[in-house]
Amino acid sequence: MKNKKTLRAPVSQKAHIVEKPEDITTIGGTIAIEINEKKVTVPLGTTILEACQQNNIHIPTLCHHPDLCVAGVCRLCVVEVEGMRTLQASCAYPITARMKIKTSTPMVRKARKHILDLLLSEHYGECYSCVRNSKCELQSLSKEYGIEEFTFGHIKEPKHVIDKSSFSVLRDMDKCVLCKRCVRTCIDLQEVGVLEATYKGDETTISTFMDRPLAGVICINCGQCINRCPTGALRANDPSDAIWNSIDDPKKHVVIQTAPSPRAAIGEEFGLEAGHSMTGQLNTALKRIGFDGVFDTNFTADLTIIEEGTELIIRLFKALVNQDPSVSLPQFTSCSPGWVKYLEHFYPEYIDNLSSAKSPQQMFGTLFKTYYAKQKGIDPKDIVSVAVMPCSAKKYECNRPEMNDSGYKDVDYGLTTRELAKMIKEAGIHLPELPKDSFDSPFGDASGAGLIFGATGGVMEAAIRTVVEFVLGVKVEDVFKNANVEVVRGFEGVKYAEIPIGDKVGPVPDLIKHLVPNWDWLKGATLKIAVAHGTANAKKIMEDIKAGGKFSECHFIEFMACPGGCIGGGGQPIPTSPEIRKARAKAIYSEDESLDVRKSHENKHVLRIYEEFLKDGPCGHLSHELLHTHYTKRGKYIA
C-alpha cells in the first residue's frame, strides 16, 4: 500500500509555484514559459500540448483529437515540468503559471516507449492485413519510437468476435487501445451515447448497452467514431469485392453516382492537401475501372430541391390558406440518413415533419432502374447501382427495406470515399495524374446548387436560390450578392435566419402552376429558416421546438448528422479536423462559383425528366411513387 501511495504527487505540486505576481496576466492575457529552453508566450490556460503545437514541437498522442474534449487517458503525451516529480500529460495540463517544460528527455522517451509496448501487448492482428495499414496512428508511433519487438508479448489469438451486424460500421475490439475517442465522439460530439467504457482495470473494454451488436442498439450509423479511431478497431462495412464481381460480370450493367463531398476530399487519399476537387479526374478513373455509366449525384440533388421545395410550398399553402391543422411544420430536410435515424430514435413524434422526399442517392437509384433502364433498353434486374458517398450511414439507407420503389433494390451498394480510393489504387491508377472527363448521358451535368449540398447549409442555400426566384420573380443575384447566401454558410453549430418576402411577388412558374394559384398569400410574410450540423446541435433545435421556442416558428430546417455536413462525413479520408473540413468546403464553394448554372430549377436535364418521365410534375403521382417515401412504409425505427 505504501508503494501505491507514492505514485500520487503531493497536493503542493498541483501547479508550479509562481515566482513573481507579474508573471500571470489577467484572464485572456498571456504568460511567458520555456519549452526545451526556448522562451515562448502563450495565452493563459493553453494546455502544454497546444503550446507545443503552436511552436511546431511534435508530441505524440492517441487519445487527443481536435474535435473532442480532453481525456488524458493514453499518457503518450507526457512531458517533464520542472519542479514536478512525475511526468505530466500535456493534453490535460493547462498553463496557469511560469514553467519550464522539456518534451524529449530520456525519461520522457522511455515512458512513451514503455506505454507503446504495453498497448501492443494487448493489440491483436497483422498490420499488413488491417484496413488501417499505413494510416494507423499506433503503427506510426511504433515506427517513430523504434519498436522492433513485443517486449511484453502480444495476443496470439483473438479474444473478441468482430461485430459485423451493422450495414455501416464494423467493430474489432482486439484492435482497440482504449483511447475512448469513439466514446467521446458518440457521447459528446454527437450526443447519441451508443458506446461506453465498461468494467475496470485490465478488463476495461468499449462496449454497447449490454454488449449488444451495433445493429441492435440506437447507433445512427454516422461513422464519426470511425473517423476518430486511431487504429482499425472501427471501420466501415466495405462492399468493394462485391462491386468488383459485378464489374467483371458481362451480364451486369454497373452504374455509379458520385457525391460532391467525396470529389472534394478523395485527393487526400493520394497525398494531396485538403481542398482539391477531383471531379474530372475521378470520372476518368471510374470509366477506366470499368463502370458502364458515371453520373453526378448533384443531378438528383437538384431534383431533391424541386421536390422538397414544392412539398414545402404545399405544406405552407395548406397551413396558411386552407388552415389545415394536420400540416406538420417546420419541415425538416431528409437527405441525411444519420439525421433521419436520429430523429426516429430520439424524437419519433416529429417524423411527420420530415420531408417525404428521398435523399439524392435514393432518387438516383430509383431513376437508374426505371427511366434510365427504359432509355438504354436494359432489364432493371441487370443494373447494379453504386453510390459513392462521404457517409457510412448511406450504406444503411440503401439497405432500408422501403427503398425499393423501382421494383428492385434502388441502390445496391454504398461506397465511402476511402473505399473508392482503395479500389482506384487496386486498379493501378494514381488519381491526380489523370486527365479530366465529363459525366455520362442521359443525365448530364448538374447545377452548383446541387454541388453545395456537400457543406452544412448547402441544402438550405440551394433551396433559397430557387424559392427566391419562384416566389419573388427576380434573380436571386438581386437579393444575395453573386447568389451566395452567406447567412446560412459557416460552421456555427446552429444558424437561424429570416428572409422577408415583401409585398412584391412574381407569377407562379409553369412547373408548379397546378399546385398554387398565385403568391398573394405570401405577401408580407417572413420565411424563417434554420441550419444545424452534427446531431448534438440537432438536439438543441429539437429541444427548443419541444419547448415552443423560436425554432418551433421556423418553416424549414436543414439537419445534417455529421459535423460540417457531408464534407465531414464518416466515410471521408482520415484524419479529419475543423481546418480540413473548412478546406473541403472551400473546394466545393469554389467549384460552384465556376459553373454557369447554379440554380436547381435551371438544370435543363432535370426539367427534361419532368417533360419526358415525371409528366405530372413535382410532387405529382409518379414522383411520389418513385422519389418520396410513403407514410405507410416509413414507420418508426426499422431495424
Buried (B, 14 or more C-beta within 10 A) or exposed (E): EEEEEEEEEEEEBEBBEBEEEEEBEEEEEBBEBBBBEEEBEBBBEBBBBBBBBEEEBEBBBBBBBEBBEBBBBBBBBBBBBEEBEBBBBBBBBEBBBBBBBBBBEEBBEEBBBBBBBBBBEBBBBEBEEBBBEEBBBBBEBBEEBEBEEEBEEBBEEEEBEBBBBBBBBBBBBBBBBBBBBBBBBBBEBBBBEBBBBBEEEEEEBBBBEEEBBBBBBBBBBBBBBBBBBBBBBBBBBBBBEEBBEBBEEEEBBBBBBBBBBBBBBBBBBBEBEBBBBBBBBBBBBBBBBEBBBBBBBBBBBBBBBBBBBBBBBBBBBBBBEEEEEEBEBBBBBBBBBBBBBBBBBBBEEBBBBBBBBBBBBBBBBBBBBBBBBEBBEBEBEEBBBBBBBBBBBBBBBBBBEBBBBBEBBBBBBBBBBBBBBBBBEEEEBEBEEBEEBEBBEBBBBBBBBBBBBBBBBBBBBBBBBBBBBBBBBEEBBEBBEEBBBEBBBEBBBBBBBEBEBEEEBBEBEEBBEEBBEEBEBBEEBEBBBBBBBBBBBBBBBBEBBEEEEEBBBBBBBBBBBBBBBBBBBBBBBBBBEEEBBBBBBBBBBEBBEEBEBBBBBBBEBBBEBBEEBBEEBBBBEBBBBBBBBEEEEBEEEEE
